[in-house]
Amino acid sequence: MKRNKILSIAVFMLLWLPQLLFAQQEDSFSKMKPGDWFEVRVNDYNGYLYEMKYHLAKILDNGNRDYHLTFERIRIKLLSPGSLSLGYDSYYPAYLQSNNETLDKPGFQLQVNKVGKIISIKADKDFPPVLLNEITARKKSGGSSAEMSPVQLETAQTISETVTTAIGSHHSKLFNGGKLKDSNLSILLCGASFSFPKNTLLTGNISNFKSNAQQQLSLYSASNGGYFTIAEDGSFKIPLSIKEPIDVQLYDEGDLHISLFVKPGDTLTVTADGNNIEESLRFLGKGARTAELGAQMGKIERKIAAGTKEVDPKSFSTADFMTQQQKDKATFENVLNAYKGQIPEDAWNYYYFKFTFEQATKKLGFLSKVGNRSTPGSTEIFKDFPTDFFLSIDTLPILMIDQTSEGWYQRFLHDFDLYLGDKVGMVSGQFGFFASYPRSLTFLKRFPLYYSLSESLKQELVNSTWKQAQSLKTYYEDLIRNCGDSILTNPVKQNWKVINAWAPGKASPLTNLKLSDGKTLDLKQFKGKTLCLTFNFHYPDNIKHLIERIKKQDPKKVHFVIAQIDQKEFPKGTIDSILKSLPNVTYVEVSRDDEQRDKAVLLDFWDVKTFIFDSDLKVVDDNIDDSYKPQNDYLFEDALKRAMTTRQMSPEKKAALIRTIGWSACSILVSFLVGVWIYKVRVANLKKKELMKRQIKELEIKAIRSQMNPHFLFNALNSIQSLINIQQYKEANVYLQKFALLMRRVLNNSEKSFVTLSDELEAVELYCELEKLRFDFAFSIDIHKEVNADLIEIPGMIIQPLVENSIVHGLAQKGTAGALKIKICLEQSYLKIEVTDNGLGLKKESADQSSNGFGLKLVRERLSLLNARGAKGNLILSSNLEGDESGTSAVLTIPID
């Protein structure tokens, strides 16, 4: 009585546990912040299933919330008993080949208020219609289909309002996957950025749990994390978060094998006696009756296995095999039908499909063992079988099974794909990926299609070199772009990543080997030689053919590493001692399980594979099939030749060099352009400064000339006045004419910094003729023949002050006895002008005074401006007459270009 009461309390607690767990969710949703998300699975029980992800984008000041809603998965099953049944699954859409189309997920922007009522909802864009195909294996090209929109705006609004209202009104317990009251919907919370309670609980206790039973008894789920722990006292507590029914298997190393069908929201307690687990099994909770059926199915499976005979390919009977299958089916249906109406329909269907597919898998296994022959004497495959033999295989609704992650379903698909390959290969004679690819597209859809493609592509990558794998790129990209199921795509992505790490020219992805004795072999120690690494997962003697190959190679240039799998069940090899004795061989045994190696190398455990590296441990060739075939020797020799040839740059290195040269050239060009720009700027600045200096000098010269011209005018006008005063009017008139001519010449040259020597001498001559009217002296101008007076330019009015100084201070008192001589010649790059007179001459005091005269001062200032350019012009005054004679000499040196 006491035991029954305890059991009743336990059942009550188990029934209410999900509600208690999900009642705790109120805080989690109310504390959501922008960026948080949660995912729900919604089932409307009319054949539609949606997986919806809500991202909280913004919380408005009034408390309203903006969400972005994405339909991660849409599954539609329109079942019509006795007629056409159609289905669609966005995880596995119609296969798009070699185009740039993107399979977008339907998305919506919605705003909800505090209580979950939708204020607004808007689709991201128009969604193209999808095809619903027949839920059956295709027998020929084509097939029936229907077109419809994946999700309507009204549908999204209705479902979202149910979800958000449950959040806003704090009814989070509605997220346990059960059917809602007064609604055709069930809502299951199956993921979130915040923690949330599990939705299913599996507990148990095995009494009399022996010390070694923990190693023998196991709880396992292929679709939910693998193995679960059973404590040393035989108890276990397994909270699960699942979004669809799963199969949890309870088994031991003997005959015990029980399949427990567990749904979201279930609470199940398992009790048993360790001395006889199978007979003492008891179940409590929401899934108890379904678990009882699972226990009965376990017994049937063991009974069937015990009565099944091993197939002998030489003496089999197809008729006997079919008779046995019919008996097994009758036994199964007697038990299953006893539970009809007592357990949920999906649980009943699960066990029905599981048995049916396992029977079909056994039939496929039978075909494989007998080589697809109907009798031991048959000479043709698939010939003369009973008319209904293939019916249970070809008519299975494999295209829309819900339990895609279960092992029994995937085992069937694997064997079914081989079966199709044998059938098609019987006609085409082709096998491998490029044979299975069109076959899968022809006969399969949805999950079976993507499962077949992912498996064949994954295997083809294992069997390919990097070069061969490049022909698979388009097929790889199609699969990744189309398939939404990461369980199928992630292994293919991993294999693709690994194979591309072995591109020629790259550093070896494998740098060391873990040996079976726990030590590590560092492959870097073989740098400096060509390295050949061979993995052998066969019997050791299967690589005997490599010995002669190794002996042909120079040990100084080529080294071989042989990695032999350490398998205790292999017979002892006869060649390992020979290989170890060769000077260019390192022979090691490696363990079968090496996670680091398996991540770096794609190895098929049924093949011999060789990898070749150059002296820098860079990849030359990979994954070479090195089993005993003549063509494999040719492939090896070709790869070895490439490895030993003077290394050429790989495409990656060439690209890197081109990039380096390009960047360097660009840098040099930019530097050059910047340098030219700086140079031009500096030159322009220097030119500006030089121009400014020249302008300043010219202004200074003009200023000096402006001072000199009034001085000359003053003296000239004094001379005219003197002639008038002594009444020499004729002479005064002549003087005025020549004075006017001189003034015209002076004015013409007034804007010029430099004038020709001939113009300057004409002005001097006019001046001398004017002064001769006053003082009646003789003068002469002597120009050396080397001097081209028309080409040489000198500062204007620079000679006149010297001539004027000789006349006024030297010749004025001598009258007709006075003589003035002007001599002009060249000395290197200078023009030498000598003005001499026979006047009174200079004494030291008068020489100093004369040198300080205004005219001579202006000459010296103009010379200093010319010397600022680096020249050495000068003016020297001296008494040049010896003895009692008198006279003065003025030597002017002017730099010329």
C-alpha positions, 0 to 999 in steps of 0.5 A: 500500500505504501509503495503504491502511494509513493508511486502515485506521488511520483507519477503526479510530480512527473506529470506536472514537472514540465509545467513547473519548469516552464513556469520559471521562464517568465523572468528569462523573457521579461529580461530579454535585451536587444540582440537576444533571441529565442527559437520555437517549433510550431505544429498546427497538426494539419501537416505544417511544421515551422521552426521560427527564430525571434530576434529582439531588435529594439525595446521602445520607450512605450514598452513595445518590442520590435522583433525580426522573425525568421522561418528557419525551417518549414515542413509541409505534409499534405497526406491524402489516404488512398490518393496522392500525398505531397510534401515540402521541407525547406531544409532539403529544397528542390536541388539548384545546380550551378547557379547563383540563386540564394535560398532565402528564409522567409523573414518578417518585421513585427512590433508587439505591445506589452501583452504580446498583441501584434501592432504591425507586421511586414514581410521582408520581401515577396517569397517565391512559391515552392514545389510540393513533390510526391512523398514516394521514391521516384521511379522515373524522371518527373513526378507529380507536384504542386506549387504554393507559397511557403508562408502567408503573412496572415499565417505568420501573424496568427502564429506569432501572436500566439507566441508573443501573447504567451510571453507577454501574459507570462504563460511561458508554460505553453512552450512545452510542446503540448497542444494548446487549449482551444487552438490547433497549435502546439508551441515548443521552446527549443533554443535561446540566447539565454538559459532555459529549462529542459523540456523532457526528463528521463530518470531511473534506478537499477537496483542490485547494480553490480560493480561491473554492470556500469561498464556493460549497461548503456543509455544512448541516443544518436540524435541527442549527444550520444551516451548518457551516464549511469551512476555507480548505484544504478541511478540516472537522471537525464534532463533533455532539451529536444524538439522532436521525438528521439530514440533512447536505447537501453542495452548491455553487452548481451542480448538486452536492447530496448528502444525507448521512444521519448517525445518533448514534454515526456517524463519517464522513470525506469526501474529494474532489478539488476539481476534480471533487467528485462523481466523486471523493467517497469515504467512510470510517467507520461511515456510509460505505455510507449516505453512498454511497447519499446521493451516488447519490441526489444524482445521481438528483435532478439527473437527474430535475430535468434531465428535468423540464419547466416546467409551462405552465398553458395547455398542460399534460398531467396524463397526461404529468406522471404518466408522468414521475413513474412513470419517476422512481420506477423510476429511484430504486427501481433504485438504492435496492434495490441498497443494501437489506440493505447499510445500516441499515434506518432509513437505507434508510427515510429515503431512501425516504420522502424521495423519496416525499414529494418526489414528492408535493410535486411533485404538489402543486406541479403542482396549484397551478400548474394551478389544480387543473384536470385539463386546460387546458379544465377549468372545475371544480377537482378534476374528471376527474383519473385515478383514482389521481392523488391516491392517492400524496398521500392515502395517505402515512403523514404522521402518524408520520414521524420526520424532522419537522424535515427541510425536505422533510417540512415543505415537503410539509406546507405544500403539503398544507395548502394542498391540503386548504384548496382541497378544503374551500374548494371547498365552504365558500368560506372561507379563513384561520385560522378555515377551516384550524383545523377542517379541521386538527382533522378531517384531521390528528393529531400533528405534522402537526396541530400544524405546521398549527395553528402555521403558520396561527396564526403567519401569522394573527397577521402579518395581524391588528391587535391588536384582531383578534388578541384573538379568537385568544387561546383558540386560542393558549393551546390550542396552547401548553398542548398542544404539547410541541415548542418548535420549533413553539411558540416562533415563535408565542409570539414573534408573540403577544408582538409583536402584544400590544406594539401594544395601543392606548395603549401606547408605540410598540414601534418608535422608529426605522427603519434606512435602506438607506443605513445611517442611522437615522430617529428616530420620536420627532422627530415627537412633537406630531403624529399620526403615520401610518407606512406600510410598502410592500414592493410596487412603489413606485407601488402606494401611489399612492392614498395621495397624495390621502389625504395632501393632505387632512390638515393638515401642522400636525397630521398627519405621514406616514412612508412606508417603502419597501422598497429592492429593486433589482429593482423598476422605478423608481417615479414617485411618490417625488418627489411624496411627497418634495415634500409638506410632511407626508411623510417618504419613506425607503427601508429595507433588507429585512433589519432584525432590530430592525424585524422583532422589533418589527413583524409585516410580511407582505412582500406587503402594505402596512401602516399604523400610526397613533400619537397626538401622544405616539407612543402606539399608536392602531391597528396593522397596518392593511391599506392596499392599494388598497381602498375599505374600507381608506380608511374604516379609516384615517379612523376610526383617524386620527379617534381619534388626533386626538380629545382623548386619553382614557385607555387601559384601561391608564391607567384601570387605573393611575389607579384603582390610584393613586386606590385606593392614595391613598384607602386611604393617606388612610383609613389615615392618617385612622384612625391620626390618629383613633386617635392623637387618641383616645389623646391625648384619653383620656390628657389626660382621664386626666390631667385626671381625676387632677388633679381627683381630686388637687384634690378630695382636697386640698379634702377635706383642707382641709375635714377641717382646717376642720371640726375647727377649727369644731367646736373653736370651737362646743364652746367656746361650748357649754362657755362657756354651761354654765359660766355656767349658761345651760342653756336657751341651751346646749340650744338651741345644741346643737339648732342645732349638731346640725342644722348638723352634719347639714348639714355631714356631708351635704355632706362628700363633695361638692366643690361645694354650691349657694349656698343650702345654703352660706348655710343653713349660714352662717345656722345658724352665725350663730344659734349664735354669736348665742347667745354674743355677741347681735349682729345679722346679715343676708344680702342676695342680689341678685335676679340671683343664683339661689342654687339653681343656683350651686355654690361650694366647701362651707364657704368663706364660714363662715371669713369669718363666723367671723372677723368674729364672733370678732375683730370683734363679740365685744366689742360685744355688742348693738351688733354688726352683721354684713352679708353681701351677695352679687351677680354680676360677669360670671362671678364670684360676689362675696361681701362680709362686713362688720362694725362691730367693732373694725376692722383696723390694719396689724399686726392685718390682717397677723395676721388674714390669717394666721389658720388659717381664712383660710389654708384659704380662700386655699388653696381659691381657689388650687386653683380658680385652677389652672383659669385663673380669677382668684378672690381674697380681700381684707380691709380696714378699711372704716369711715372716721373714728372708726368701726371695722369690717372688710370681707372680699370673696371673689370666686369663679369660677363657670361 
